Amino acid sequence: MRAVSGFIRPAFLALVLALPAVKSAMALNIAVKGVVESNCFVSVSTGDTSLSTDGGNVMLGDLGEHCNESAGYTVVLSSNNGGALVDASGNKIPYTISYDQVDGRPLSEPQVINRLDPQTDLRTGSILLSLPRQTVRHGGFFSDTVTITVRAR
């Protein structure tokens, strides 16, 4: 047994010396980066609208706005005809618009609503067009295009 024991000790010692030296722990960092694209859009649901010869209010529809930009976004309401309904002869019927913070304002200049926070769910509200009383005197087809823009700040 002594012969075996004498053989094991040198073999064990040789094995230990053959092992590479134990190195200290090493750390590796992996940078994880990504971009979440800004997603801003507007939607509108409209019905048939007709003007009364008495003027008054006309519901244009419901507006939906969404923008996930962390710095917020703006909503801009503008008119092709400077806030007037116009017929083929150039007759004009001025109107005002109401939506959220814009309350009964003409669209002779764009109206801007600043949203300071992102809107990740669809935010909805009604758009109301108001005509001055008794200004609709001419018969005919009157029109305008209201443009609603939602853009990241």
N, C-alpha and C positions, 0 to 999 in steps of 0.2 A: 504494500500500500504506500510505503514511503517513496518508492520509485515513481508511482503515479503522481503522488503529491508533489514530488520534485519536478516532474514534467509539467504539471498544470501551472505552477507559479510562473515559470519563465514564459509559457505560452500566453497566459493572461496578461503578463507585463508587456509582451510584444504586441498583443492586440490593442492594449490601451495606448501604447506609444504610436501605433499605426493610425489611430483615429485622428482626423483633423482636429485642430484646436477649435474649441467651442467659441463661436463668434457672438458678439453682443447682438441684441435684437435690432432689427432694421425696420423702418417704417416707410411706407410708400403712400404718397398723396395722389389722388386722382381728382382733377378739377372737373366738376360737373356744371355745365352751363347750357342754357337754352333760351329760346325766345318764344314768348306767347304773343302772337300777332294781335294787333288792335283790330277789333271787330265792331264797327259802328254801322248801324243801318236804321232806316225809318220805314214804317209801313203805314198804310192808310186804308181804312174801309169806308167807302162812300155809298150813299144811296142817291136816288134821283132828287135833284134839287130844282125848285122853281122859285121865281121871284114874284113877290106880291107887288101890285101896283101901288100899294100903300107904303112900301118899304118895310122895315122891321128886320127881324132876325131870321137867318137861314142856317140850319145845321149842315155843315159841309161833310162831317164824318168824324170818325175816331182815328186819332193819330197814335201810333206806337213808336217808341224810340228805345234804342238799345246802344250802349257803347261801353266796352269793358276797359277803356283806357284809364289807368290808375290816376292820372292827373285830371280826369274829368273830360267834359266835352261841351260843345256848343250846339244849339239848335238855332237855325237861321230861317226866318220866314221872309220871303220876298215875292214881288209881283212883277210880271212882264209889263203890265200897263200902269205901273206906279200907283197901285191901289184903286183902280177904277175898272168897272166893266165897260167895255167899248163895243159898239155895233159897227157894221160895215161902213156907215156914213161918218163915223168918228164921234158920234154922240157918246158921252161918258156919264156913268153913274158911279160916283165915288162911294167907297165902302170902308169900313173898319173891320179889323179881325181880332178875335179873342182866342187865346190858347194859353193856358197856364199863367205865367207872369205877364204876358202881353194881354192887356185888357182894354179892348175897344180902341186900338191904335190903327192909324192909317198905314198902309204899306207903300207910302210915297218914298220911304227909305226902308231898307231891310230891318227887321226887328230881330234882335239877338237875345237869346236866353243862355246864360252861362250856368252849366252844371259843374259843380266842383268835385263831385264824386262819380265813380263809375256806376253804370246802371247795367247790372248783369242779368236782370230779369226785364221783360218788356214793360216799359212804363207807358201807360195809355192815358189819353185825355181827349176831350171833344174840341173840335175846331168850329167856331161860330163866326159867321159873316153877318155884319149889321149894315143895313142900308138906311140912310136918313129917311125919315117919313116924307111921303109925298114927293119924292124926286124921280120916281119912275114914271115918266110922262110919255115917252116914245115907245111904240110897239116895235118889236123886232128881236133879233137874236143878239144878245149881249154876252160877252165872254172875257175872261182873263185866265191866266195861268198862275197859280200860287205855287212857288217852289219851296219845299221844306228840305233843308240840308242838316244832317247830323254829322259832325266831324270831331275827331279827337283834338284836345287842346294841346 
